[in-house]
Each structure stands twice: as C-alpha cells, then as structure tokens.
Amino acid sequence: MQTGALIVAAGKSSRMGDFKPMLQLGSISIAQRVINNFRQAGISKVVVVTGYKADVLERHLASNNVIFLRNEDYATTHMFDSVRIGLEYLKDKVDTVLFTPVDVPLFTARTVTQMLSADHPLVTPVCEGKPGHPILLRSSLIDSILKDDGSSGLEGAVEHCGTPMYFLNVEDPGIIHDADTPEDYAELLHAHNQSLIRSEIHIQLAREKVFFDEQLYSLLTLIHETGSVRDACEHMHISYSTSWNLIRTLESQLHEPLISRSQGGVNGSHSELTPYGEEFLKRYARFSEETRNCSEKIFENCFRGFFNA
C-alpha cells in the first residue's frame, strides 16, 4: 500500500472570475504546482477530480501522469461531493490520503513529509495559528467519512468520524495561501516569487533510449488496479494506441512480458500484470523513493545557504 494525493478541481471558480486551476504561477499553472508539490514529496498516485471545464483541464494535465475522476454533477453539488468521489476511489488502494483543493498551491514538500511522519490518523498543518492544507487522513477513516450526510461539508464529516484532529505546527505559510479572488491570486504570485528554490527529480530507465518513466509507472499501476488497459487510459487521458505502443516498447527493452490479456468471456476482456511486471513496479517504486531521499540530502549539502545569500 502507499500514500495517495487527492486534488479537487471541479468548481466553477466563480469568485475568481477566471478558471483557477489553469492560472499561471510562474512558468506553470496552479494545478501543475500542486501536483509537483506532491511529487516532490514522493507521492506517485495523484488523483484529480474534475468537473467544470473537465476536458480542458484534463488535456492541460495529461502529461502530468495523474488519475482523472469526474464529478459530472459539479454545477449542483458541493466540494465534499467531489471529495467523496476521490475518497471512494482511493480507499482500498492507499494507506493514507492527502487532500487539498486545487487553489492552495504553495505548500511545500517538507510540510507533506512532516505530516506523513506524524503518528496520527488525522493531521492538519497549522502556520501562524491558522490551519491550512493539505489535510492528511488514514484510509481506516474513509468509510466513516463517506457515510456522513455532508450537511457540514468535509470539515463536518471529519469532525464526526470519531477521531480527533491533530494540529501540526509548520513553518510554511503556503498552507494558508489560496486563490479564491483576484486579490488572493495577486498575493499568491508575490509569495511564489519569494519562495525557495527546490530540487525536482524525474526517474527514468534507459538502454539506447528511455523506455520507462513516471508516466508508464502510473499506467501500469492503473492497469493492475482496474484490470483494463482501456480504463487505465481513460483515467490518465491518454489514447489506447499510445499506451500499447509504450507497453510494447517497454517489453521489447526488458525482453519480458509485463501485461497478460484474456479475451472475451462473460466479463469481457481482462488485463493484468504478470508476476515479472508486479516485481518490476515494486523495484522501480523503491528505487524512485530512495533516489529522492538521497537527492534531498545532497541538495541540502550542496546548496545550504547559497540561494539566501
């Protein structure tokens, strides 16, 4: 099992007057920055719940290797309904979920790491006395949260789940910077320009050329979970033909089959990872995690104090 991130981006951004997830924050969008923060903390399974302008946002984020779920009723429902969709999907796939609305893009990977290290089933980060995002919850609490009537939103559902919230003090004002209004966005831009430089690692495997990366890791993981290449492609907003081209290239480089398929039958076709494929994913995940951990230490040793000089 592992940690998953849940980003809700289904709303209409009515107070902002523009589509918040795709507003620029430096050279990338707000939504991309949130995803990058989780990735930097080593979280590979990132779910984005879309609704308003879903096709546009999913195309925009298609290369970010995330899992897309849709709230088709975004216009008549609340944020908690989008949270439900994400939690229902993640509850049996991860040990821990980190949730944030898409408009809180400046929290740091260090904050996420601190929250994951806290030995509590419910954690909210606090900076300068103010609680913020993301919120951590262990998967053992998800069923209780999903049963809530939603009348008081996610906050009420969490309060009613029977487990007290742990408030973790962090030195990270990014947890409380959101983008509800144009004024908020202007403050976000200012805070972004003052933010610290960080390292960002992308793990690839190659022979003569690259044959495996984070996109393929996400695709194979989804095939393993859904039992369907087509369903995995839909969740990632990539084409069916593209996915099979990637898989065939991968298998040719490894000289081993990673996907087995059964055709027809009462339940239709089914795809699953071979034992070799499962072991390959486990080893890649371990390599990726250990590389990122080493990278953080090396970055700190090489650049300590340099960018603030």
Salt bridges, closest charged atoms under 4 A:
ASP55 OD1 - ARG70 NH2 2.36
GLU58 OE2 - ARG70 NE 2.93
GLU58 OE1 - HIS237 NE2 3.73
GLU88 OE2 - LYS91 NZ 2.96
ASP92 OD1 - LYS93 NZ 3.44
ASP103 OD2 - LYS20 NZ 2.95
ASP143 OD1 - LYS91 NZ 3.33
ASP148 OD1 - HIS160 ND1 2.99
ASP180 OD2 - ARG15 NH1 3.48
ASP180 OD1 - LYS20 NZ 3.28
GLU200 OE1 - ARG198 NH2 3.44
GLU200 OE2 - HIS202 NE2 3.19
GLU214 OE1 - HIS202 ND1 3.31
GLU214 OE2 - ARG292 NH2 2.61
GLU225 OE2 - LYS45 NZ 2.51
GLU272 OE1 - HIS270 NE2 3.55
GLU279 OE2 - ARG283 NE 2.79
GLU290 OE2 - ARG286 NE 3.06
GLU300 OE2 - ARG304 NE 3.21
